[in-house]
Amino acid sequence: MSINVVLGNVAGWFLAILFFAIGFVNTFWGNDTIFGIGIAVLSLIYIPGMSTQIKKLTGFSIPLIVKIVLALFILWAALGVGELFDKTGMMLEDLR
């Protein structure tokens, strides 16, 4: 297994977990339930091997550039518009 494949898998798992966590926080704290569910579902495309399953199911694969642009959009939406830090604070307050 080459270093590029290993780095790609690590990056994929990192983004999948990060985006799922962002989706989870947005689903249960604040008023962005649909947005949170959407982000959680989109996080699935970053799981290594999921592209193969999507290609089997739909007949087309998601290009790397689309994944990069989508990742940047998710980060922008969650950190800028989605007020992720405020929602994370609400979550931590509820857990106390």
Buried (B, 14 or more C-beta within 10 A) or exposed (E): EEEEEEEEBEBBEEBBEBBBBBBBBBBBBBEBEEBBBBBBEBBEBBBBEBBEEBEEEEEEEBEEEEBEEBBEEBBEBBEEEBBBEEBBEBBEEEEE
